[in-house]
């Protein structure tokens, strides 16, 4: 058996998830989880529910005016979420 360089546990987990084909789903769920960190507590207070379906983050907002304001910043929010995750996990955000 050939000796290899030691790997960090993070690298081992990412490699295993990649081989299993679930790294994309993990990145999507991580982006969904990071929504409150990206938008902050003021906006997150009005977030009722959120989920990811095929790269589209669906966010339910209780305030119509906030929903309208966030619609102007969709592209920026997508970019911030993808930067936080480290991959292109989110393609679009749909506000409901």
Secondary structure, 3 states (H helix, E strand, C coil): CCCCCCCCHHHHHHHHHHHHCCHHHHHHHHHHHCHHHHHCHHHHCCEEEEEEECCEEEEEECCHHHHHHHHHCHHHHHHHHHHHHCCCCCCEEEEC
